[in-house]
Amino acid sequence: MKTIVWFRNDLRVHDHPALKNASECGEVLPVVILPDRAFPTASDWWVYKSLTHLQLKLVELGSELTILKGNPSSTLSLLAEETQADAIFFNGQVDPVSRKEEMVLLELESLSKVDIQRFDPNMLLDPSHLKTGAGQPYKVFGAFWKSLQQQKIPWPTAAPASLTNWAHEITGSIPLKESGLRSPFNWDATLEQAWEPGETASFEQWATFRDKRLQFYDFKRDFPSLNGTSRLSGYLASGNMGIRALWHAVKRAQEDGIAPQPEAFLRQLAWREFSYYQLFHFPDITERPLRSEFLNFPWLNDSSEFESWKAGKTGYPLVDAGMRELWETGTIHNRVRMVVASFLIKHLLVDWRMGAEWFRETLIDYDVANNTLGWQWVAGSGFDAAPYFRIFNPTTQSKKFDKSGEYIRRWIPELAKLPDVHLHEPQTASEDVLMTAGVVLGETYPLPIVDHSAARARALDAYALIKGKKEELR
Ligand SMILES: Cc1cc2nc3c(=O)[nH]c(=O)nc-3n(C[C@H](O)[C@H](O)[C@H](O)COP(=O)(O)OP(=O)(O)OC[C@H]3O[C@@H](n4cnc5c(N)ncnc54)[C@H](O)[C@@H]3O)c2cc1C
C-alpha cells in the first residue's frame, strides 16, 4: 500500500500514529503543505527550523519530506491522483480552520477511493470524551482537571524503526529555503540565539528541565528572572514534542523519584488541554468572547497607546520588559504575559483581539487555543476567567515578582542603574537619583502613558456599563 502522510502541527516522528501506521502498511510519502503567507511570523521561523530537522529525521529513517504550498485538500487530492496513492493518513487538530480542512478532505469526491484515516495524538484525550454529569462540556477548570486526573491517558506511539521510501518526482514540490517561512525582520539571528527548535532539542530541553527544575517548578514558576519553567511551549505548539509523551515522561520522573510532586506542572499541561477542549467545543471563541456581555464592551483602541505597548514604551517597567522580551526572543514568561495582557485590556481599554493578533505575529510558541484562551482569561470574558474587576497593578506585580529588578534590568538597560526602590516606578525618583542613574524621564525612558488609579477607575466604569447588558447567547 502507498500512503501519503500529511504533516501539520506534529513535526516529529515519535508519538505520530499517522506515520507509524503508514510505515506498517507499506510505502510512505511524507508531505507538508505550507500556506501562502505574505508575512511570516516568529512561529513560522520555528516551523522552518523544525522542518529542517524533520527532513533529516525522515532521511535517517529512509524517506524524504515533500514540501508543497497551497490549499491542503486540493493539493492532497492532486497529489493522490499524480502518485496513485492508496491512502492519506494524518493527525487531527482541533482549531476550526484545521477541522474545516479535514472535513473538506474527507468529503472530496475525487478521493472517494482513497483510504483517508485521521489519528488523534495531539491532545491527552479525545475532547468529546470528557463531559459533566449533565452531558455538557466543562466550563470550569477545577472540575475539568479533577475529571482529567481520573482518566487513563493513552501511551504515545513509538517512532517507526524505518520507512519504505516511495520515489516519485512531485509536481510543485519546493525546497525548504523557498518556503517563504523566514522572517522579514532581523529576527532570525536573535531567535536563533534563544532557541533550538526540533524534536531532538525538545527531548534535551525536557531532560534538563526534569533533572534541574521540575521539582522546584511550583516555587519558581512565577518569577520571570528565575529559569523556573520548562520553556517547552515552542516544542509543544509545533508538535516537536507529543503531549502524551510529555505527560507520561512526567509520570515516569515522579515514579523514579526525580520529581516526587509534579502536580503543579501537570496542572499547566491540563490548562493546555482545557484550552484545546474549549476551542473544540466553542470554535468561534477566537473571535467572540465566551461571555456574551463582553460583546458590548466599550473598547477605546487608541492606536498610539497600542503602538507604545507593542514597542515596550508604556512607562511601566514590568510591562515594557515583557514586551521587549517578546520582540527579542519570541516569548514572554507566563506571569508577565498576564501583566502585559491585563495592561492592554484594562489600563488602555484595547480590544483583547488586537493583543492576541500581536502575539500571533511575534510568539515563537503561538498556539491558537492557548493564546485565545489566555487572552479571554485575562479579559474576564472566558468561562472560568479572572474576574474583570480584578485589575493587576503592574507596579505591585513588579515589586512582588521581580523584587530585585533582575528581569527589568535585563530588558530595559536604560533603567539598570536606578536603585531597586525606584526601579519599578521611575517617576517616584528624585531629579538627583534619576540624574545619577542617567535616566531622563520622557527622553531616555517614557513617563507612564496612563495613570494607574485613573485607568483602573475608567476600566471599572467600562465594566459597569456592560454588566447590566448580559444576554445569555449560549
Ligand atoms: C495572554 C496570554 C497568551 C498566551 N499565549 C500562548 C500561546 O500562544 N502559546 C502557548 O503555548 N501558551 C500561551 N500562553 C500560556 C503560557 O503563558 C505559556 O504556555 C507559557 O508561558 C510557556 O512557557 P513554558 O513552556 O516555560 O511553560 P510551563 O510553565 O513550563 O508550562 C508547561 C506547558 O504547559 C502549557 N501551559 C502553561 N501555562 C499555560 C496556560 N496558562 N494556558 C495554556 N497552556 C499552558 C504550555 O504548553 C507550556 O509549555 C498564553 C498566556 C497568556 C496569559
PDBQT file of the ligand as one rigid body, heavy atoms in Angstrom, charges set to zero:
ROOT
HETATM    1  C1  LIG A 501      -2.355  36.371  27.162  1.00  0.00    +0.000 C 
HETATM    2  C2  LIG A 501      -1.723  35.003  27.090  1.00  0.00    +0.000 A 
HETATM    3  C3  LIG A 501      -1.382  34.456  25.865  1.00  0.00    +0.000 A 
HETATM    4  C4  LIG A 501      -0.795  33.181  25.796  1.00  0.00    +0.000 A 
HETATM    5  N1  LIG A 501      -0.457  32.663  24.566  1.00  0.00    +0.000 NA
HETATM    6  C5  LIG A 501       0.082  31.426  24.487  1.00  0.00    +0.000 A 
HETATM    7  C6  LIG A 501       0.418  30.852  23.216  1.00  0.00    +0.000 A 
HETATM    8  O1  LIG A 501       0.182  31.430  22.145  1.00  0.00    +0.000 OA
HETATM    9  N2  LIG A 501       1.006  29.619  23.205  1.00  0.00    +0.000 N 
HETATM   10  C7  LIG A 501       1.245  28.915  24.359  1.00  0.00    +0.000 A 
HETATM   11  O2  LIG A 501       1.753  27.791  24.291  1.00  0.00    +0.000 OA
HETATM   12  N3  LIG A 501       0.899  29.423  25.556  1.00  0.00    +0.000 NA
HETATM   13  C8  LIG A 501       0.347  30.655  25.667  1.00  0.00    +0.000 A 
HETATM   14  N4  LIG A 501       0.031  31.162  26.902  1.00  0.00    +0.000 N 
HETATM   15  C9  LIG A 501       0.188  30.302  28.094  1.00  0.00    +0.000 C 
HETATM   16  C10 LIG A 501       1.549  30.395  28.822  1.00  0.00    +0.000 C 
HETATM   17  O3  LIG A 501       1.908  31.724  29.041  1.00  0.00    +0.000 OA
HETATM   18  C11 LIG A 501       2.678  29.690  28.067  1.00  0.00    +0.000 C 
HETATM   19  O4  LIG A 501       2.274  28.404  27.689  1.00  0.00    +0.000 OA
HETATM   20  C12 LIG A 501       3.940  29.557  28.948  1.00  0.00    +0.000 C 
HETATM   21  O5  LIG A 501       4.385  30.818  29.363  1.00  0.00    +0.000 OA
HETATM   22  C13 LIG A 501       5.025  28.863  28.150  1.00  0.00    +0.000 C 
HETATM   23  O6  LIG A 501       6.211  28.743  28.892  1.00  0.00    +0.000 OA
HETATM   24  P1  LIG A 501       6.713  27.315  29.389  1.00  0.00    +0.000 P 
HETATM   25  O7  LIG A 501       6.713  26.345  28.264  1.00  0.00    +0.000 OA
HETATM   26  O8  LIG A 501       8.002  27.534  30.093  1.00  0.00    +0.000 OA
HETATM   27  O9  LIG A 501       5.558  26.940  30.412  1.00  0.00    +0.000 OA
HETATM   28  P2  LIG A 501       5.474  25.925  31.662  1.00  0.00    +0.000 P 
HETATM   29  O10 LIG A 501       5.088  26.730  32.839  1.00  0.00    +0.000 OA
HETATM   30  O11 LIG A 501       6.720  25.133  31.752  1.00  0.00    +0.000 OA
HETATM   31  O12 LIG A 501       4.248  25.016  31.292  1.00  0.00    +0.000 OA
HETATM   32  C14 LIG A 501       4.371  23.809  30.516  1.00  0.00    +0.000 C 
HETATM   33  C15 LIG A 501       3.401  23.825  29.370  1.00  0.00    +0.000 C 
HETATM   34  O13 LIG A 501       2.064  23.898  29.847  1.00  0.00    +0.000 OA
HETATM   35  C16 LIG A 501       1.262  24.663  28.959  1.00  0.00    +0.000 C 
HETATM   36  N5  LIG A 501       0.791  25.859  29.671  1.00  0.00    +0.000 N 
HETATM   37  C17 LIG A 501       1.381  26.512  30.689  1.00  0.00    +0.000 A 
HETATM   38  N6  LIG A 501       0.616  27.542  31.105  1.00  0.00    +0.000 NA
HETATM   39  C18 LIG A 501      -0.490  27.537  30.331  1.00  0.00    +0.000 A 
HETATM   40  C19 LIG A 501      -1.659  28.344  30.270  1.00  0.00    +0.000 A 
HETATM   41  N7  LIG A 501      -1.858  29.370  31.114  1.00  0.00    +0.000 N 
HETATM   42  N8  LIG A 501      -2.594  28.056  29.334  1.00  0.00    +0.000 NA
HETATM   43  C20 LIG A 501      -2.428  27.018  28.486  1.00  0.00    +0.000 A 
HETATM   44  N9  LIG A 501      -1.341  26.212  28.496  1.00  0.00    +0.000 NA
HETATM   45  C21 LIG A 501      -0.385  26.469  29.408  1.00  0.00    +0.000 A 
HETATM   46  C22 LIG A 501       2.171  25.099  27.810  1.00  0.00    +0.000 C 
HETATM   47  O14 LIG A 501       2.019  24.157  26.767  1.00  0.00    +0.000 OA
HETATM   48  C23 LIG A 501       3.551  25.030  28.450  1.00  0.00    +0.000 C 
HETATM   49  O15 LIG A 501       4.578  24.839  27.524  1.00  0.00    +0.000 OA
HETATM   50  C24 LIG A 501      -0.566  32.435  26.991  1.00  0.00    +0.000 A 
HETATM   51  C25 LIG A 501      -0.908  33.015  28.229  1.00  0.00    +0.000 A 
HETATM   52  C26 LIG A 501      -1.469  34.278  28.281  1.00  0.00    +0.000 A 
HETATM   53  C27 LIG A 501      -1.819  34.865  29.619  1.00  0.00    +0.000 C 
ENDROOT
TORSDOF 0
